Amino acid sequence: MTCCSVEDFGQIERLTGMLSATAKADMDIVREVLVSRNSQLFVARDDNGRIAGMATVCCFTIPTGRHATIEDVVVLPECRGMGLGRRLVEEVLAYLKASGYGYKVGLTSRPSRTEANALYRSMGFRQKETNVYTMDV
Ligand SMILES: CC(C)(COP(=O)(O)OP(=O)(O)OC[C@H]1O[C@@H](n2cnc3c(N)ncnc32)[C@H](O)[C@@H]1OP(=O)(O)O)[C@@H](O)C(=O)NCCC(=O)NCCS
């Protein structure tokens, strides 16, 4: 796992586009992620320095405790099935543990994402019965 910078935007943009038909990376937003104390973008690179996968964690604190959400976990199609997705999520969890804050870690994944759901379950994430609502404001 390595750091990344705005120079990597093209690769981040490509990976983001693989998340869904509508997912689109924005250079200014990526800049914000990179400087934010609350968001960390993890990337895995291949031997040529190309970003082969990424995952982002966002941390926030509310009266009931410290929470972290893992978002945008994605690996290049040609690099899948080699343990990178698992490694990325493990690195995120290790980072959260190392902080010593005691986070409740959450994530969501569409039921149709067979591989992702299998990955999260195999890592010990438990499915929560709740309704997820969203709104653009
Ligand atoms: C989900 C994703 C990140 C997994 O990355 P990956 O590098 O291929 O995953 P890994 O090789 O680390 O595999 C880890 C686990 O994922 C699951 N998995 C991976 N590929 C799978 C497949 N083809 N079928 C079923 N389960 C699979 C397995 O549980 C696997 O563990 P195992 O190898 O012990 O069986 C990748 O498939 C991907 O980018 N998918 C498209 C984007 C996406 O759906 N992202 C999730 C958003 S919530």
The ligand as an SDF file (V2000), in Angstrom:
LIG
                    3D

 48 50  0  0  0  0  0  0  0  0999 V2000
  -14.8540   -6.6260   -4.8250 C   0  0  0  0  0  0  0  0  0  0  0  0
  -13.4380   -6.5110   -5.3600 C   0  0  0  0  0  0  0  0  0  0  0  0
  -12.8150   -5.2070   -4.8320 C   0  0  0  0  0  0  0  0  0  0  0  0
  -12.6270   -7.6930   -4.8070 C   0  0  0  0  0  0  0  0  0  0  0  0
  -11.2770   -7.5140   -5.1830 O   0  0  0  0  0  0  0  0  0  0  0  0
  -10.2950   -8.7470   -5.4400 P   0  0  0  0  0  0  0  0  0  0  0  0
   -8.9230   -8.2170   -5.4060 O   0  0  0  0  0  0  0  0  0  0  0  0
  -10.7080   -9.4920   -6.6530 O   0  0  0  0  0  0  0  0  0  0  0  0
  -10.6100   -9.6460   -4.1480 O   0  0  0  0  0  0  0  0  0  0  0  0
   -9.6290  -10.7080   -3.4910 P   0  0  0  0  0  0  0  0  0  0  0  0
   -8.8260  -11.4040   -4.5270 O   0  0  0  0  0  0  0  0  0  0  0  0
   -8.8890  -10.0500   -2.3890 O   0  0  0  0  0  0  0  0  0  0  0  0
  -10.6520  -11.7650   -2.9030 O   0  0  0  0  0  0  0  0  0  0  0  0
  -11.1200  -11.6120   -1.5790 C   0  0  0  0  0  0  0  0  0  0  0  0
  -12.4440  -12.3220   -1.3990 C   0  0  0  0  0  0  0  0  0  0  0  0
  -13.4420  -11.7340   -2.2430 O   0  0  0  0  0  0  0  0  0  0  0  0
  -14.3580  -12.7420   -2.6510 C   0  0  0  0  0  0  0  0  0  0  0  0
  -14.2630  -12.8970   -4.0910 N   0  0  0  0  0  0  0  0  0  0  0  0
  -13.3390  -12.3840   -4.9240 C   0  0  0  0  0  0  0  0  0  0  0  0
  -13.6040  -12.7340   -6.2030 N   0  0  0  0  0  0  0  0  0  0  0  0
  -14.7190  -13.4860   -6.1540 C   0  0  0  0  0  0  0  0  0  0  0  0
  -15.5190  -14.1040   -7.1540 C   0  0  0  0  0  0  0  0  0  0  0  0
  -15.2050  -14.0300   -8.4680 N   0  0  0  0  0  0  0  0  0  0  0  0
  -16.6290  -14.7820   -6.7560 N   0  0  0  0  0  0  0  0  0  0  0  0
  -16.9700  -14.8610   -5.4530 C   0  0  0  0  0  0  0  0  0  0  0  0
  -16.2520  -14.2590   -4.4600 N   0  0  0  0  0  0  0  0  0  0  0  0
  -15.1490  -13.5960   -4.8140 C   0  0  0  0  0  0  0  0  0  0  0  0
  -13.9160  -14.0340   -1.9410 C   0  0  0  0  0  0  0  0  0  0  0  0
  -14.5500  -14.0650   -0.6670 O   0  0  0  0  0  0  0  0  0  0  0  0
  -12.4340  -13.7860   -1.7790 C   0  0  0  0  0  0  0  0  0  0  0  0
  -11.8690  -14.5350   -0.7450 O   0  0  0  0  0  0  0  0  0  0  0  0
  -11.1860  -15.9700   -1.0740 P   0  0  0  0  0  0  0  0  0  0  0  0
  -10.1340  -15.6820   -2.1070 O   0  0  0  0  0  0  0  0  0  0  0  0
  -10.6290  -16.3810    0.2330 O   0  0  0  0  0  0  0  0  0  0  0  0
  -12.2770  -16.8310   -1.6060 O   0  0  0  0  0  0  0  0  0  0  0  0
  -13.3880   -6.5790   -6.9070 C   0  0  0  0  0  0  0  0  0  0  0  0
  -14.1140   -7.7190   -7.3320 O   0  0  0  0  0  0  0  0  0  0  0  0
  -13.9720   -5.3600   -7.5970 C   0  0  0  0  0  0  0  0  0  0  0  0
  -13.2700   -4.3720   -7.8100 O   0  0  0  0  0  0  0  0  0  0  0  0
  -15.2570   -5.4120   -7.9760 N   0  0  0  0  0  0  0  0  0  0  0  0
  -15.9220   -4.3160   -8.7060 C   0  0  0  0  0  0  0  0  0  0  0  0
  -16.1620   -3.1130   -7.8150 C   0  0  0  0  0  0  0  0  0  0  0  0
  -16.9750   -3.4630   -6.5770 C   0  0  0  0  0  0  0  0  0  0  0  0
  -17.9490   -4.2040   -6.6140 O   0  0  0  0  0  0  0  0  0  0  0  0
  -16.5310   -2.8870   -5.4550 N   0  0  0  0  0  0  0  0  0  0  0  0
  -17.2080   -3.0410   -4.1880 C   0  0  0  0  0  0  0  0  0  0  0  0
  -18.0300   -1.8430   -3.9050 C   0  0  0  0  0  0  0  0  0  0  0  0
  -18.9780   -2.0760   -2.4100 S   0  0  0  0  0  0  0  0  0  0  0  0
  1  2  1  0
  2  3  1  0
  2  4  1  0
  2 36  1  0
  4  5  1  0
  5  6  1  0
  6  7  2  0
  6  8  1  0
  6  9  1  0
  9 10  1  0
 10 11  2  0
 10 12  1  0
 10 13  1  0
 13 14  1  0
 14 15  1  0
 15 16  1  0
 15 30  1  0
 16 17  1  0
 17 18  1  0
 17 28  1  0
 18 19  1  0
 18 27  1  0
 19 20  2  0
 20 21  1  0
 21 22  1  0
 21 27  2  0
 22 23  1  0
 22 24  2  0
 24 25  1  0
 25 26  2  0
 26 27  1  0
 28 29  1  0
 28 30  1  0
 30 31  1  0
 31 32  1  0
 32 33  2  0
 32 34  1  0
 32 35  1  0
 36 37  1  0
 36 38  1  0
 38 39  2  0
 38 40  1  0
 40 41  1  0
 41 42  1  0
 42 43  1  0
 43 44  2  0
 43 45  1  0
 45 46  1  0
 46 47  1  0
 47 48  1  0
M  END
$$$$
